[in-house]
Amino acid sequence: MKQKMSNLRLPINYNEFIIKNEVEKKIGKCGIVKIDKLSLDCRKKHDIHYVASIIVDAKKNKSKLSEYKELKSNMKELVCEGVNTDSRPVIIGSGPCGMFAGLLLAEQGLRPIIFERGEAVENRRKTVDIFATGGEFSEQSNIQFGEGGAGTFSDGKLNTGINSEYINIVLNEFVKHGANSSILFDAKPHIGTDILLGVVKSIRERILSLGGEYHFSSKVDDIIVKDGEMQAITVGGIEFCAKNVILACGHSARDTITMLYEKGIEMESKSFAVGMRVEHEQSMLDIAQYGSQNPLLPPSDYKLAHRLDNGKGCFTFCMCPGGVIVPAQSEQNTVVTNGMSEQKRDGKFGNSGVLVGVDPADFGDGVLAGFEFQKNIEKLAYNVGGDYSAPAVLVTDFLAGKVSGDLSNYDTSFTRGLTSCDITKILPKFVTDGIGEGLTKFGTRVKGFDTSGVLIGVESRSSSPVRVLRDECGMSNVRGFYPSGEGAGFAGGITSSAVDGIKTALKLIEKLKTI
């Protein structure tokens, strides 16, 4: 008989024996015990502990892995029978959305063809590292573009606000391909960039083993439509037959989205957010959150939000405990920042985006006006130093309305260097005002947040500023064209993008079954 126990209190040094002992104190002798969910409660600094949901089965515990296998089995029965495999699906992009769409299609024998403008992940890592340490910048292979998508060079955070049965499939696939099994029950699961690189490669190898096909350094530059239906794509002037195309290009593929708009693919502008990265010493954050540093506790994190006086929101985004700030632009002569951390999160600093919401009314008319808004900020950020250093200001100076002194030797994780500047010359006033108001409020929740640290900018790629429209069949106004994932405006992170890729692949298969 299976039983679920919620709100089980566990010490910070828990292990499987402690868990079973705590369970048996409440219900007596029991069988297999597994963690279903686990979160850290540090609201009272003198009483920090974990809170767990536990599944107990006196006979045989049905783990999440077995549930996952059952779900995939049911899915296979649903989609396999009667599928027409004459037209191989084409996927534009190999981020989480493209990977998981490709994996499902490959498992159904459809041998997808994946076009990725960037490099394979092992080569992409080298290219990213060269730029981060002062070398040349590549517009086609960088932190935004390449196998694995932007999420590969991030914290690998997997928590999401969506509810879907497919989340379990995504998490278990990650574990199957090398991620730590703790992501199956952690309340805030993350993989870490160092591990995610191998996971991405392993998923690619699985797709290839099933007859899928990858084309790296292959940017799709045009689509060919006839009588409202997809016919082909072109890559470097070479035409490929493409009757069924999944768009999984990521939120930074502005040129691809612009090309699609000019081809008549219907889309609309949407809200997003911009701001700066804030970096503090991780030790300060740990003391603020835990009351002291304790090697048994994980590096502390935070998630903060504040409703501004003007009605907009200011919030922290993509917090990276023990992480680094990385250069994340996708175009020459621009500066964009993002956060990244490895699995151990053992770096000296913690960072997050401090962002303010931006609405279409803020950036003007036109479906693509959000792109121009982003570009303008990113170019102004580059002009501060003119050498890919990042514009920066100490938090205390910013709140005092001052420009910081020379920051070229400031201790930071950002390897391209900092250039002191007046960020009000880069970001709109409503954004800088909102950051100031937000920082002050956040300082009341995390001691030291507003009295230490440095703002490093700009953070402008929180999400896509457009949404490519699709119908109940998953298609745009062009039949056979399936907008999906974060680049199409339907996701906001690794897990939600992967889930949307699965859903889109299922829609495509349903279409093929009817042909």
PyMOL commands that set and color helices and strands:
alter all, ss='L'
color gray80, all
select helices_A, chain A and resi 16-27+64-79+96-107+121-132+150-153+166-176+181-184+193-209+254-262+282-290+360-363+369-385+395-399+423-425+429-443+494-514
alter helices_A, ss='H'
color red, helices_A
select strands_A, chain A and resi 2-10+32-41+49-57+90-92+113-115+213-215+220-226+229-235+238-241+245-247+267-269+272-281+305-307+313-327+337-340+349-358+390-394+418-420+454-459+466-468+481-483
alter strands_A, ss='S'
color yellow, strands_A
deselect
rebuild
show_as cartoon
